[in-house]
Amino acid sequence: MQSNEQIQLWNQAAVKILDVRRVVLEAGERIQAYYLPANSFMYVLQGSAFVEMDGQKHEAKRFHLQHGSKGSRLDIEARDEFEYVLLFYRAFLAFPKPRNIWRLEQTSLAPFALQYTFIPDSPLVLLRYIHEMEKAWIQANHMDQLQVKSLFYQFVHELMFQLAEQEIRTARPDPVKQVLRYIHAHYREHMTLDILAEQFNFSSRHLSMQFKQKTGSSPIDYLIQIRLAEARKLLIQSDATLGEIAAEVGYSDVYYFSRIFKKHTGLSPTHYQKEIRGQGSAEDRPLKVSELSIGGRSKRRYIDYENHYQYIDGGSTSMKKRKVSSNMIFIALLSLTMLLSACGAGSGTTPATSEGMGIRSNTSSTSVSSSSEAGSQSNQDNETRTISTVKGDVVVPTNPKRVVVLYLQGDVVALGIKPIGTSEVFDGAAYKNELEGVNSLGSWFEPNAEAVIDLDPDLIIVPSEATYTLLKDIAPTVYIPYEKMTTEERLRNIADIFGKEQEAEKLITELNSKVEIGKQKLADAGILDKTVSIVEGGLKEMSVAESKQYGRGSQVIYEYLGMKAPDMVQQKMDTVTEAAGSTVSMEVLPEYLGDYVFRSVYEGADNLSDNPVWSSVPAVKEGRLIEIDFDFFYYSDVYSINKQLDFVVEHLLNTVNAK
């Protein structure tokens, strides 16, 4: 970039100073794989060291000045006592157009993203500004912070002058190489596209586009391949349990690890291990608290990534085989904005029908039988209304036709609405068949934004802050903080979006009626007052549900049916309001088990039939063990709860009828 271009852009930049710190390294001391948390200037005060930034290595001595962009990798090896100042800052170009669009277009041009290193001809002038900024920063009051910003602009002015005088060449780091290096070093850690984009100061879309153009895959798909390659090595070369391998490669939920492994290799981890090793048996260890289904949960929950799938790595539908420039995305976003006023132009869909759920097929809202009705329908399709959300008022179509929903599909389907696109759904989900033909948009926590744009939705419903931020510029987007709501509250909130309040109340009434009928049947059979335990795991250890929000049927059994757990579990259940569970060894497991045991199972789960401890449990010996499918009992929307209730009541009664 030419110096005059840099000066022009600096002249229109808004800046925030984040930190001014002095660092002293002893001779031989090293700093390795430090990723700059923000754009930074490094100014050497004394000593010498080998400094490497994004693979470019040089010797840094007194008065050496280096600029690095956010996300750059910094490695330092001090040759002798090495002292330097790091100044971290954040800057953006303060243009009147939306900042995110400007950043999408101009990230590669901004001087803040450039890397350069040189020894200035007049180092003491720059040193004076550095010292004054450091002194003012330490004072830390508002007036001094304002002084730091003033001094920073003077520092930059002098720096630009000396760069131009010395004709110093600047270089823009390759963001794809930076991301590749970061993924290889940190694949074991929690990582999403948003985290990568934030790390390297790019928009998610821009980074994804650049990465795919150069590598042929998305950043998350690449991350998955790195993780699975390491997992295959561990499966072949070690005797680690499945849970240990999953954790080692970045997955805290072994069930999710097993699913994604099979999706990409065609075999479950245990079958892969057996086939490669050529043995008849391979060790497959259970899930450590794979933490929850949807329903109430604690921080990082499913939405904050603490429950359902933590080390979420995404997975997504394949992007179309075409190159998309940032300008094209910009145009697409503008086009979508213009199209919102005509959002009803998309083709309608016929709501799904489900017996016994109060779900009706309301074809009158999606078909036209005469020309006069067509005109009326067109007017209705073009109408909008305003709803209140946690993100403020949102203007949505009165009659949305092209709905995209992430994770909350069950409630939407229950209301008689068939979306055009949803996040991935487990094969065993109760409403899986209702979504036949619906576009899959990847994992709920990191959907394929390009695929969403291609669907041209007129309404988007999301379950997390992250997905709201990612998709809100595409179409009217409603954020439902489901983890803070009961099933009924969540359904009512979603129904309000579509004007289906009456349908929601009918669903809730029918569910409550079914609950009362189920409780009466269980009471008549002498079962309702028996204790029930819910477990998940295998030979080495088991996770025991200790809250109504744990998932795996806990909401149906403990909340709706009102059944109790054994005393030592019930005491904890009575005091917690969020998802909770304990992981216990097989030896002590019997102490946690009640008259009836529900065991959550999944492909690759251990066979416990030959285990003497498990086989000695009264519920197991006497036919009161009920196995439940992980997929089926994972969700806690009104549709799933309804079906789970049928299953639980039927199978509890079967234990009596079988005698």
QUIQUI-V653008 format. One record per residue. N is the residue number from 1. RES is the residue in three letters. SS is DSSP state (hx for helix, st for strand, lp for the rest). PHI is phi in degrees with one decimal (none if undefined). Layout:
N:RES:SS:PHI, N:RES:SS:PHI
This chain:
1:MET:lp:none, 2:GLN:lp:-68.2, 3:SER:hx:-62.6, 4:ASN:hx:-66.5, 5:GLU:hx:-67.5, 6:GLN:hx:-60.5, 7:ILE:hx:-62.1, 8:GLN:hx:-61.3, 9:LEU:hx:-74.0, 10:TRP:hx:-59.9, 11:ASN:lp:-65.8, 12:GLN:lp:-113.7, 13:ALA:st:-99.2, 14:ALA:st:-101.0, 15:VAL:st:-126.7, 16:LYS:st:-128.8, 17:ILE:st:-81.1, 18:LEU:st:-100.3, 19:ASP:st:-169.3, 20:VAL:st:-129.9, 21:ARG:st:-133.2, 22:ARG:st:-104.8, 23:VAL:st:-126.1, 24:VAL:st:-125.0, 25:LEU:st:-112.0, 26:GLU:lp:-75.4, 27:ALA:lp:-56.1, 28:GLY:lp:87.5, 29:GLU:lp:-73.5, 30:ARG:st:-127.4, 31:ILE:st:-119.3, 32:GLN:st:-121.8, 33:ALA:st:50.9, 34:TYR:st:-93.9, 35:TYR:st:-96.5, 36:LEU:lp:-58.6, 37:PRO:lp:-76.6, 38:ALA:lp:-161.2, 39:ASN:st:-59.6, 40:SER:st:-151.6, 41:PHE:st:-109.7, 42:MET:st:-116.2, 43:TYR:st:-122.1, 44:VAL:st:-82.6, 45:LEU:st:-94.2, 46:GLN:st:-161.1, 47:GLY:lp:83.3, 48:SER:lp:-144.0, 49:ALA:st:-161.1, 50:PHE:st:-87.1, 51:VAL:st:-117.3, 52:GLU:st:-125.7, 53:MET:st:-124.9, 54:ASP:lp:50.4, 55:GLY:lp:88.3, 56:GLN:st:-94.8, 57:LYS:st:-106.9, 58:HIS:st:-155.7, 59:GLU:st:-95.3, 60:ALA:st:-103.8, 61:LYS:lp:-124.2, 62:ARG:lp:-53.8, 63:PHE:lp:73.8, 64:HIS:st:-68.9, 65:LEU:st:-121.2, 66:GLN:st:-134.5, 67:HIS:st:-112.2, 68:GLY:st:-132.3, 69:SER:lp:-92.0, 70:LYS:lp:-54.8, 71:GLY:lp:93.3, 72:SER:lp:-66.7, 73:ARG:st:-89.4, 74:LEU:st:-118.8, 75:ASP:st:-126.4, 76:ILE:st:-131.7, 77:GLU:st:-128.0, 78:ALA:st:-73.7, 79:ARG:lp:-83.7, 80:ASP:lp:-142.7, 81:GLU:lp:-57.2, 82:PHE:st:-123.1, 83:GLU:st:-122.5, 84:TYR:st:-152.1, 85:VAL:st:-114.6, 86:LEU:st:-110.3, 87:LEU:st:-117.0, 88:PHE:st:-100.1, 89:TYR:st:-147.1, 90:ARG:st:-122.2, 91:ALA:st:-141.3, 92:PHE:st:-145.7, 93:LEU:st:-85.0, 94:ALA:lp:-85.7, 95:PHE:lp:-94.1, 96:PRO:lp:-71.2, 97:LYS:lp:-73.1, 98:PRO:lp:-50.9, 99:ARG:hx:-62.8, 100:ASN:hx:-67.2, 101:ILE:hx:-70.3, 102:TRP:hx:-63.3, 103:ARG:hx:-64.7, 104:LEU:hx:-60.8, 105:GLU:hx:-81.6, 106:GLN:hx:-116.8, 107:THR:lp:-53.5, 108:SER:lp:-69.6, 109:LEU:lp:-97.3, 110:ALA:lp:-64.0, 111:PRO:hx:-65.7, 112:PHE:hx:-69.0, 113:ALA:hx:-92.6, 114:LEU:st:-84.0, 115:GLN:st:-119.2, 116:TYR:st:-161.1, 117:THR:st:-147.5, 118:PHE:st:-167.1, 119:ILE:st:-105.9, 120:PRO:lp:-65.3, 121:ASP:lp:-68.6, 122:SER:lp:-122.1, 123:PRO:hx:-68.3, 124:LEU:hx:-70.9, 125:VAL:hx:-65.1, 126:LEU:hx:-65.4, 127:LEU:hx:-62.4, 128:ARG:hx:-62.2, 129:TYR:hx:-64.4, 130:ILE:hx:-60.6, 131:HIS:hx:-63.0, 132:GLU:hx:-68.0, 133:MET:hx:-65.2, 134:GLU:hx:-61.9, 135:LYS:hx:-63.6, 136:ALA:hx:-66.1, 137:TRP:hx:-63.9, 138:ILE:hx:-64.3, 139:GLN:hx:-64.5, 140:ALA:lp:66.5, 141:ASN:lp:-93.5, 142:HIS:hx:-62.3, 143:MET:hx:-63.9, 144:ASP:hx:-68.8, 145:GLN:hx:-65.4, 146:LEU:hx:-65.1, 147:GLN:hx:-64.7, 148:VAL:hx:-59.3, 149:LYS:hx:-64.9, 150:SER:hx:-62.4, 151:LEU:hx:-65.7, 152:PHE:hx:-63.0, 153:TYR:hx:-62.8, 154:GLN:hx:-66.8, 155:PHE:hx:-60.5, 156:VAL:hx:-64.2, 157:HIS:hx:-59.1, 158:GLU:hx:-65.4, 159:LEU:hx:-62.6, 160:MET:hx:-61.1, 161:PHE:hx:-62.1, 162:GLN:hx:-71.7, 163:LEU:hx:-61.1, 164:ALA:hx:-68.7, 165:GLU:hx:-62.7, 166:GLN:hx:-90.7, 167:GLU:lp:51.4, 168:ILE:lp:-75.3, 169:ARG:lp:-83.0, 170:THR:lp:-110.7, 171:ALA:st:-133.2, 172:ARG:st:-91.8, 173:PRO:lp:-64.0, 174:ASP:lp:-78.6, 175:PRO:hx:-63.3, 176:VAL:hx:-67.0, 177:LYS:hx:-62.9, 178:GLN:hx:-61.7, 179:VAL:hx:-67.0, 180:LEU:hx:-59.2, 181:ARG:hx:-62.8, 182:TYR:hx:-67.5, 183:ILE:hx:-62.1, 184:HIS:hx:-64.3, 185:ALA:hx:-85.3, 186:HIS:hx:-128.8, 187:TYR:lp:-63.4, 188:ARG:lp:-76.7, 189:GLU:lp:-95.9, 190:HIS:lp:-60.5, 191:MET:lp:-149.2, 192:THR:lp:-131.9, 193:LEU:hx:-60.8, 194:ASP:hx:-63.2, 195:ILE:hx:-64.5, 196:LEU:hx:-62.5, 197:ALA:hx:-62.8, 198:GLU:hx:-64.9, 199:GLN:hx:-59.9, 200:PHE:lp:-110.8, 201:ASN:lp:62.8, 202:PHE:lp:-122.3, 203:SER:lp:-73.1, 204:SER:hx:-59.9, 205:ARG:hx:-65.4, 206:HIS:hx:-63.9, 207:LEU:hx:-63.6, 208:SER:hx:-60.7, 209:MET:hx:-64.9, 210:GLN:hx:-62.4, 211:PHE:hx:-64.6, 212:LYS:hx:-69.8, 213:GLN:hx:-61.4, 214:LYS:hx:-95.6, 215:THR:hx:-114.8, 216:GLY:lp:87.8, 217:SER:lp:-140.0, 218:SER:lp:-79.3, 219:PRO:hx:-56.6, 220:ILE:hx:-73.0, 221:ASP:hx:-62.3, 222:TYR:hx:-64.5, 223:LEU:hx:-58.9, 224:ILE:hx:-59.4, 225:GLN:hx:-63.5, 226:ILE:hx:-63.1, 227:ARG:hx:-64.3, 228:LEU:hx:-70.3, 229:ALA:hx:-62.1, 230:GLU:hx:-69.0, 231:ALA:hx:-63.4, 232:ARG:hx:-61.4, 233:LYS:hx:-60.7, 234:LEU:hx:-67.4, 235:LEU:hx:-63.0, 236:ILE:hx:-84.0, 237:GLN:hx:-99.7, 238:SER:lp:-132.1, 239:ASP:lp:-104.8, 240:ALA:lp:-63.5, 241:THR:lp:-72.5, 242:LEU:hx:-61.6, 243:GLY:hx:-64.1, 244:GLU:hx:-67.2, 245:ILE:hx:-66.7, 246:ALA:hx:-58.2, 247:ALA:hx:-64.5, 248:GLU:hx:-64.8, 249:VAL:lp:-101.5, 250:GLY:lp:107.5, 251:TYR:lp:-119.5, 252:SER:lp:-84.9, 253:ASP:lp:-104.6, 254:VAL:hx:-66.7, 255:TYR:hx:-65.6, 256:TYR:hx:-64.9, 257:PHE:hx:-58.2, 258:SER:hx:-61.7, 259:ARG:hx:-64.6, 260:ILE:hx:-73.4, 261:PHE:hx:-63.8, 262:LYS:hx:-66.7, 263:LYS:hx:-60.2, 264:HIS:hx:-96.5, 265:THR:hx:-112.2, 266:GLY:lp:87.7, 267:LEU:lp:-131.8, 268:SER:lp:-70.3, 269:PRO:hx:-55.5, 270:THR:hx:-68.5, 271:HIS:hx:-67.0, 272:TYR:hx:-62.7, 273:GLN:hx:-62.7, 274:LYS:hx:-64.1, 275:GLU:hx:-66.4, 276:ILE:hx:-71.0, 277:ARG:hx:-77.0, 278:GLY:lp:69.5, 279:GLN:lp:-109.4, 280:GLY:lp:-84.8, 281:SER:lp:-145.9, 282:ALA:lp:-138.1, 283:GLU:lp:-72.7, 284:ASP:lp:-134.0, 285:ARG:lp:-95.1, 286:PRO:lp:-79.4, 287:LEU:lp:-76.2, 288:LYS:lp:-77.1, 289:VAL:lp:-35.1, 290:SER:lp:-73.8, 291:GLU:lp:47.4, 292:LEU:lp:69.0, 293:SER:lp:-105.1, 294:ILE:lp:-75.1, 295:GLY:lp:145.3, 296:GLY:lp:-67.4, 297:ARG:lp:-153.0, 298:SER:lp:-94.6, 299:LYS:lp:-58.1, 300:ARG:lp:65.6, 301:ARG:lp:-13.4, 302:TYR:lp:-68.8, 303:ILE:lp:-79.5, 304:ASP:lp:-88.1, 305:TYR:lp:73.8, 306:GLU:lp:-94.0, 307:ASN:lp:-107.2, 308:HIS:lp:2.3, 309:TYR:lp:-120.8, 310:GLN:lp:-80.4, 311:TYR:lp:-16.7, 312:ILE:lp:-70.3, 313:ASP:lp:-118.8, 314:GLY:lp:84.2, 315:GLY:lp:80.6, 316:SER:lp:-159.7, 317:THR:lp:-67.4, 318:SER:lp:-65.5, 319:MET:lp:-72.9, 320:LYS:lp:-65.5, 321:LYS:lp:-77.8, 322:ARG:lp:-154.1, 323:LYS:lp:-91.7, 324:VAL:lp:-123.9, 325:SER:lp:-82.1, 326:SER:hx:-62.4, 327:ASN:hx:-65.1, 328:MET:hx:-64.3, 329:ILE:hx:-64.7, 330:PHE:hx:-60.4, 331:ILE:hx:-63.1, 332:ALA:hx:-61.5, 333:LEU:hx:-64.8, 334:LEU:hx:-63.9, 335:SER:hx:-63.0, 336:LEU:hx:-63.1, 337:THR:hx:-60.7, 338:MET:hx:-67.4, 339:LEU:hx:-77.9, 340:LEU:hx:-59.0, 341:SER:hx:-69.2, 342:ALA:hx:-119.9, 343:CYS:hx:-65.0, 344:GLY:hx:-81.3, 345:ALA:hx:-70.7, 346:GLY:lp:-66.1, 347:SER:lp:-69.8, 348:GLY:lp:-80.1, 349:THR:lp:-130.3, 350:THR:lp:-95.4, 351:PRO:lp:-57.1, 352:ALA:lp:-72.0, 353:THR:lp:-117.0, 354:SER:st:-137.2, 355:GLU:lp:-65.6, 356:GLY:lp:76.1, 357:MET:lp:-112.6, 358:GLY:lp:73.1, 359:ILE:st:-95.7, 360:ARG:lp:-112.1, 361:SER:lp:-89.5, 362:ASN:lp:-96.2, 363:THR:hx:-70.7, 364:SER:hx:-64.7, 365:SER:hx:-86.0, 366:THR:lp:-126.9, 367:SER:lp:-137.7, 368:VAL:lp:-127.0, 369:SER:lp:-110.2, 370:SER:lp:-155.8, 371:SER:hx:-66.1, 372:SER:hx:-67.6, 373:GLU:hx:-65.1, 374:ALA:hx:-62.8, 375:GLY:hx:-64.1, 376:SER:hx:-63.5, 377:GLN:hx:-64.1, 378:SER:hx:-61.0, 379:ASN:hx:-63.0, 380:GLN:hx:-65.8, 381:ASP:hx:-63.2, 382:ASN:hx:-84.2, 383:GLU:lp:-79.6, 384:THR:st:-131.4, 385:ARG:st:-146.3, 386:THR:st:-108.3, 387:ILE:st:-119.2, 388:SER:st:-92.2, 389:THR:st:-134.4, 390:VAL:lp:-66.4, 391:LYS:lp:-99.5, 392:GLY:st:98.8, 393:ASP:st:-70.3, 394:VAL:st:-127.3, 395:VAL:st:-88.2, 396:VAL:st:-122.9, 397:PRO:st:-62.8, 398:THR:lp:-65.2, 399:ASN:lp:-130.1, 400:PRO:lp:-63.1, 401:LYS:lp:-114.3, 402:ARG:lp:-123.2, 403:VAL:st:-95.7, 404:VAL:st:-110.8, 405:VAL:st:-135.2, 406:LEU:lp:-107.8, 407:TYR:lp:64.8, 408:LEU:lp:-90.2, 409:GLN:hx:-58.2, 410:GLY:hx:-58.4, 411:ASP:hx:-68.3, 412:VAL:hx:-65.0, 413:VAL:hx:-62.0, 414:ALA:hx:-60.9, 415:LEU:lp:-83.8, 416:GLY:lp:85.1, 417:ILE:lp:-116.5, 418:LYS:lp:-105.8, 419:PRO:lp:-73.3, 420:ILE:lp:-91.6, 421:GLY:st:-156.1, 422:THR:st:-143.7, 423:SER:lp:-70.5, 424:GLU:lp:-57.2, 425:VAL:lp:-122.7, 426:PHE:lp:-59.9, 427:ASP:lp:-58.6, 428:GLY:lp:-92.5, 429:ALA:lp:-59.6, 430:ALA:lp:-59.0, 431:TYR:lp:-101.7, 432:LYS:hx:-53.7, 433:ASN:hx:-66.4, 434:GLU:hx:-69.8, 435:LEU:hx:-105.6, 436:GLU:lp:-60.5, 437:GLY:lp:85.9, 438:VAL:lp:-82.9, 439:ASN:st:-65.7, 440:SER:st:-91.9, 441:LEU:lp:-110.8, 442:GLY:lp:93.2, 443:SER:lp:-67.8, 444:TRP:lp:-64.8, 445:PHE:lp:-82.9, 446:GLU:lp:-149.0, 447:PRO:lp:-71.0, 448:ASN:lp:-78.6, 449:ALA:hx:-63.0, 450:GLU:hx:-64.3, 451:ALA:hx:-65.4, 452:VAL:hx:-64.9, 453:ILE:hx:-58.4, 454:ASP:hx:-61.7, 455:LEU:hx:-76.9, 456:ASP:lp:51.6, 457:PRO:lp:-71.5, 458:ASP:lp:-106.2, 459:LEU:st:-157.5, 460:ILE:st:-127.8, 461:ILE:st:-118.7, 462:VAL:st:-128.0, 463:PRO:lp:-106.2, 464:SER:lp:-147.7, 465:GLU:hx:-60.7, 466:ALA:hx:-63.4, 467:THR:hx:-72.3, 468:TYR:hx:-62.7, 469:THR:hx:-61.9, 470:LEU:hx:-68.6, 471:LEU:hx:-111.4, 472:LYS:lp:-63.1, 473:ASP:lp:-87.4, 474:ILE:lp:-86.1, 475:ALA:lp:-160.3, 476:PRO:lp:-51.8, 477:THR:st:-123.6, 478:VAL:st:-112.3, 479:TYR:st:-95.1, 480:ILE:lp:-109.2, 481:PRO:lp:-77.0, 482:TYR:hx:-58.2, 483:GLU:hx:-67.3, 484:LYS:hx:-101.5, 485:MET:lp:-122.7, 486:THR:lp:-77.7, 487:THR:hx:-58.2, 488:GLU:hx:-66.4, 489:GLU:hx:-62.9, 490:ARG:hx:-63.3, 491:LEU:hx:-62.6, 492:ARG:hx:-64.8, 493:ASN:hx:-63.8, 494:ILE:hx:-69.8, 495:ALA:hx:-60.9, 496:ASP:hx:-62.5, 497:ILE:hx:-62.4, 498:PHE:hx:-99.3, 499:GLY:lp:70.2, 500:LYS:lp:-113.6, 501:GLU:hx:-62.4, 502:GLN:hx:-65.9, 503:GLU:hx:-61.2, 504:ALA:hx:-64.1, 505:GLU:hx:-64.1, 506:LYS:hx:-66.4, 507:LEU:hx:-61.5, 508:ILE:hx:-66.5, 509:THR:hx:-62.2, 510:GLU:hx:-65.0, 511:LEU:hx:-64.4, 512:ASN:hx:-62.3, 513:SER:hx:-64.4, 514:LYS:hx:-64.5, 515:VAL:hx:-61.2, 516:GLU:hx:-63.3, 517:ILE:hx:-65.0, 518:GLY:hx:-63.2, 519:LYS:hx:-63.7, 520:GLN:hx:-65.6, 521:LYS:hx:-61.6, 522:LEU:hx:-68.5, 523:ALA:hx:-65.7, 524:ASP:hx:-63.1, 525:ALA:lp:-87.5, 526:GLY:lp:74.8, 527:ILE:lp:-108.1, 528:LEU:lp:-58.3, 529:ASP:lp:-93.0, 530:LYS:lp:-82.6, 531:THR:st:-87.3, 532:VAL:st:-132.9, 533:SER:st:-121.2, 534:ILE:st:-121.3, 535:VAL:st:-131.4, 536:GLU:st:-153.4, 537:GLY:st:145.6, 538:GLY:lp:-151.1, 539:LEU:lp:-63.2, 540:LYS:lp:-80.4, 541:GLU:st:-158.5, 542:MET:st:-131.5, 543:SER:st:-98.6, 544:VAL:st:-115.2, 545:ALA:st:-66.4, 546:GLU:lp:-128.3, 547:SER:lp:-156.7, 548:LYS:lp:-70.0, 549:GLN:lp:-96.4, 550:TYR:lp:-66.0, 551:GLY:lp:97.3, 552:ARG:lp:58.2, 553:GLY:lp:94.5, 554:SER:hx:-63.1, 555:GLN:hx:-68.2, 556:VAL:hx:-65.4, 557:ILE:hx:-73.0, 558:TYR:hx:-90.3, 559:GLU:hx:-91.0, 560:TYR:hx:-75.4, 561:LEU:lp:-79.9, 562:GLY:lp:71.7, 563:MET:lp:-76.5, 564:LYS:st:-110.5, 565:ALA:lp:-94.2, 566:PRO:lp:-55.2, 567:ASP:hx:-51.0, 568:MET:hx:-66.3, 569:VAL:hx:-85.3, 570:GLN:hx:-62.8, 571:GLN:hx:-60.4, 572:LYS:hx:-70.8, 573:MET:hx:-62.9, 574:ASP:lp:-72.9, 575:THR:lp:-110.7, 576:VAL:lp:-106.7, 577:THR:lp:-119.1, 578:GLU:lp:-122.3, 579:ALA:lp:-61.1, 580:ALA:lp:-152.3, 581:GLY:st:-165.4, 582:SER:st:-117.6, 583:THR:st:-103.8, 584:VAL:st:-127.7, 585:SER:st:-77.1, 586:MET:hx:-61.8, 587:GLU:hx:-64.6, 588:VAL:hx:-100.6, 589:LEU:hx:-54.2, 590:PRO:hx:-53.2, 591:GLU:hx:-67.3, 592:TYR:hx:-100.3, 593:LEU:lp:-99.6, 594:GLY:lp:-99.2, 595:ASP:lp:-65.6, 596:TYR:st:-124.0, 597:VAL:st:-126.2, 598:PHE:st:-104.1, 599:ARG:st:-111.9, 600:SER:st:-77.2, 601:VAL:st:-125.8, 602:TYR:lp:-154.1, 603:GLU:lp:-60.4, 604:GLY:lp:93.4, 605:ALA:lp:-65.6, 606:ASP:lp:-62.7, 607:ASN:lp:-85.0, 608:LEU:lp:-99.4, 609:SER:lp:-62.6, 610:ASP:lp:-97.3, 611:ASN:lp:-81.7, 612:PRO:hx:-64.3, 613:VAL:hx:-67.1, 614:TRP:hx:-62.2, 615:SER:hx:-67.8, 616:SER:lp:-86.6, 617:VAL:lp:-66.3, 618:PRO:hx:-52.2, 619:ALA:hx:-61.0, 620:VAL:hx:-73.6, 621:LYS:hx:-64.1, 622:GLU:lp:-100.8, 623:GLY:lp:78.5, 624:ARG:lp:-108.2, 625:LEU:st:-95.7, 626:ILE:st:-123.3, 627:GLU:st:-89.0, 628:ILE:st:-120.9, 629:ASP:st:-76.9, 630:PHE:lp:-54.0, 631:ASP:lp:-58.4, 632:PHE:lp:-66.7, 633:PHE:lp:-99.7, 634:TYR:lp:-76.8, 635:TYR:lp:-92.3, 636:SER:lp:-133.7, 637:ASP:lp:-75.7, 638:VAL:hx:-65.4, 639:TYR:hx:-64.4, 640:SER:hx:-66.3, 641:ILE:hx:-57.2, 642:ASN:hx:-60.3, 643:LYS:hx:-70.1, 644:GLN:hx:-64.3, 645:LEU:hx:-60.3, 646:ASP:hx:-57.7, 647:PHE:hx:-62.7, 648:VAL:hx:-63.0, 649:VAL:hx:-62.3, 650:GLU:hx:-59.9, 651:HIS:hx:-75.1, 652:LEU:hx:-65.4, 653:LEU:hx:-66.0, 654:ASN:hx:-63.4, 655:THR:hx:-66.9, 656:VAL:hx:-82.3, 657:ASN:hx:-65.2, 658:ALA:lp:-76.9, 659:LYS:lp:-74.4
